[in-house]
Amino acid sequence: MRIRVSSGIWLLIGALICIIILVLALFLAVLPQRSKTSEIEDKISSVDASIQQERNRLNQLKQYEKDPEQFQRQIDALKERLPERVELADIIEQIDHAAEEAGLDFYSFKPNLPVLADKVYVVTLQVQLHGRYFNLIEFFNHVERLPRSFKVVQLNITESDSGLPFIAIDLTIRAFFTTDIGVEKLVSS
């Protein structure tokens, strides 16, 4: 007994074999090339970013070439904002002045011992002020314009004893200086 297969079935089997060969060709030839292409595109974008960074550096160097004293002026301005000594009296005076100008009451001040961080000494201060919210914003504006560099690292606002709109403002402020001269007075007291 012989089974006879029609020509339509052979055509269908041939089409399936062609589809399987195309799918295998896709997985074996096209997809690896596509991943190589994406790797090359990543490298190209990395090189483009590097080129842009170098162009920016070149433009900056050209600006310095036009005005070589510009760099020294920037260093001098930074040195002015970073005094040599801790000068706690000066820190208190400047923060009190900023608070007074902003319409806040300077309530308390507690310095911590200075620490050395990246070749600069840092003294952390706990400051409490009382006033209104918009006076606090004005205080921050005054702190930005102070001759010494201060950085507010923590802010906590609570309702004051007088009730709202008056608030109690607890700040953690860092002040910076460059030498350890005068630090021994803080340690001994």
C-alpha positions as CSV (number, residue, x, y, z in Angstrom):
1,M,0.0,0.0,0.0
2,R,1.4,3.3,-1.1
3,I,0.4,6.6,0.4
4,R,0.1,9.3,-2.0
5,V,1.0,12.9,-0.9
6,S,-0.5,15.7,-2.9
7,S,1.6,18.4,-4.4
8,G,-0.1,21.1,-2.2
9,I,1.4,19.4,0.9
10,W,4.9,19.4,-0.7
11,L,4.5,23.1,-1.4
12,L,3.5,23.7,2.2
13,I,6.4,21.6,3.5
14,G,8.8,23.6,1.2
15,A,7.4,26.9,2.5
16,L,7.9,25.8,6.1
17,I,11.5,24.8,5.4
18,C,12.1,28.2,3.8
19,I,10.6,30.0,6.8
20,I,12.7,28.0,9.2
21,I,15.9,28.8,7.2
22,L,15.0,32.5,7.2
23,V,14.4,32.5,11.0
24,L,17.7,30.7,11.5
25,A,19.5,33.2,9.2
26,L,17.9,36.1,11.2
27,F,19.2,34.7,14.5
28,L,22.6,33.6,13.2
29,A,23.5,36.5,10.9
30,V,21.4,39.6,11.5
31,L,20.9,39.9,15.3
32,P,24.7,39.6,16.1
33,Q,25.4,42.3,13.6
34,R,22.7,44.4,15.1
35,S,24.2,44.1,18.6
36,K,27.6,45.1,17.2
37,T,26.0,48.1,15.6
38,S,24.5,49.2,18.9
39,E,27.9,48.8,20.6
40,I,29.5,50.9,18.0
41,E,26.8,53.5,18.3
42,D,27.4,53.6,22.1
43,K,31.1,54.1,21.5
44,I,30.3,56.9,19.0
45,S,28.1,58.7,21.4
46,S,30.8,58.4,24.1
47,V,33.4,59.8,21.8
48,D,31.0,62.7,20.8
49,A,30.5,63.5,24.5
50,S,34.2,63.5,25.1
51,I,34.8,65.7,22.1
52,Q,32.2,68.2,23.4
53,Q,33.8,68.2,26.8
54,E,37.2,69.0,25.2
55,R,35.7,71.7,23.2
56,N,34.2,73.3,26.3
57,R,37.7,73.1,28.0
58,L,39.3,74.6,24.9
59,N,36.8,77.5,25.0
60,Q,37.5,78.0,28.7
61,L,41.2,78.1,28.0
62,K,40.7,80.6,25.2
63,Q,38.9,82.8,27.7
64,Y,41.7,82.5,30.2
65,E,44.2,83.3,27.4
66,K,42.3,86.5,26.7
67,D,42.3,87.5,30.4
68,P,44.9,85.5,32.3
69,E,44.3,87.5,35.5
70,Q,40.7,86.2,35.6
71,F,41.7,83.0,37.3
72,Q,43.7,84.8,39.9
73,R,40.8,87.1,40.6
74,Q,38.5,84.0,41.1
75,I,41.1,82.6,43.6
76,D,41.4,85.9,45.4
77,A,37.5,86.1,45.7
78,L,37.4,82.6,47.1
79,K,40.2,83.4,49.6
80,E,38.3,86.4,50.8
81,R,35.3,84.2,51.6
82,L,37.5,81.6,53.4
83,P,39.4,83.3,56.2
84,E,42.4,81.8,57.9
85,R,41.0,81.7,61.4
86,V,37.7,80.3,62.8
87,E,36.8,83.7,64.4
88,L,33.6,82.6,66.1
89,A,32.8,86.2,67.2
90,D,32.8,87.2,63.5
91,I,30.6,84.3,62.6
92,I,28.1,85.2,65.3
93,E,28.2,88.9,64.2
94,Q,27.6,88.0,60.6
95,I,24.7,85.6,61.2
96,D,23.1,88.0,63.7
97,H,23.4,90.8,61.2
98,A,21.8,88.7,58.4
99,A,19.0,87.8,60.8
100,E,18.5,91.4,62.0
101,E,18.4,92.6,58.4
102,A,15.8,90.0,57.5
103,G,13.6,90.8,60.5
104,L,14.3,87.6,62.4
105,D,15.2,87.2,66.1
106,F,18.6,85.5,66.8
107,Y,17.6,83.1,69.6
108,S,20.5,80.7,70.1
109,F,23.9,79.7,68.8
110,K,25.9,76.6,69.5
111,P,29.2,75.8,67.7
112,N,30.6,72.3,67.4
113,L,34.3,71.5,67.3
114,P,36.0,72.2,64.0
115,V,37.1,69.3,61.8
116,L,39.5,69.1,58.9
117,A,37.8,68.2,55.6
118,D,39.6,68.3,52.2
119,K,42.3,70.7,53.4
120,V,39.7,73.1,54.7
121,Y,38.5,73.4,58.3
122,V,34.8,73.2,58.9
123,V,32.9,74.4,62.0
124,T,29.3,73.2,62.3
125,L,26.9,75.6,64.0
126,Q,23.4,75.0,65.5
127,V,21.4,78.3,65.2
128,Q,17.9,79.0,66.2
129,L,16.0,82.0,64.9
130,H,12.4,83.1,65.5
131,G,10.2,85.1,63.0
132,R,8.0,84.6,60.0
133,Y,8.5,82.4,56.9
134,F,9.1,85.2,54.4
135,N,11.7,86.7,56.8
136,L,13.5,83.4,56.6
137,I,13.7,83.6,52.8
138,E,15.1,87.1,53.2
139,F,17.6,85.7,55.7
140,F,18.9,83.2,53.1
141,N,19.3,86.1,50.6
142,H,21.4,88.0,53.2
143,V,23.5,84.9,54.0
144,E,24.4,84.6,50.3
145,R,25.8,88.1,50.3
146,L,27.9,87.8,53.5
147,P,31.6,88.3,53.1
148,R,32.3,84.8,54.6
149,S,31.3,81.5,53.1
150,F,28.4,79.8,54.9
151,K,26.5,76.7,53.9
152,V,23.1,75.8,55.4
153,V,23.0,72.0,55.5
154,Q,19.8,71.4,57.6
155,L,16.6,73.4,58.1
156,N,13.8,72.5,60.6
157,I,10.8,74.8,60.9
158,T,8.3,74.5,63.8
159,E,5.5,76.6,65.2
160,S,6.9,79.1,67.7
161,D,5.4,79.7,71.2
162,S,3.5,82.7,69.8
163,G,1.7,80.5,67.4
164,L,1.4,80.9,63.6
165,P,2.5,82.8,61.5
166,F,5.5,83.0,63.8
167,I,7.9,80.1,63.5
168,A,11.0,78.7,65.2
169,I,13.7,78.0,62.7
170,D,16.5,75.5,63.6
171,L,19.5,75.7,61.2
172,T,22.6,73.7,60.9
173,I,25.2,75.9,59.2
174,R,28.8,75.2,58.2
175,A,31.4,77.9,58.2
176,F,34.8,77.3,56.6
177,F,38.4,78.5,57.4
178,T,41.8,77.5,56.2
179,T,44.1,77.1,59.3
180,D,43.9,75.6,62.8
181,I,44.9,78.9,64.4
182,G,42.5,79.7,67.2
183,V,41.0,76.2,67.3
184,E,42.7,75.4,70.5
185,K,40.7,78.1,72.3
186,L,37.5,76.2,71.3
187,V,38.9,72.9,72.5
188,S,39.9,74.3,75.8
189,S,36.6,76.0,76.5
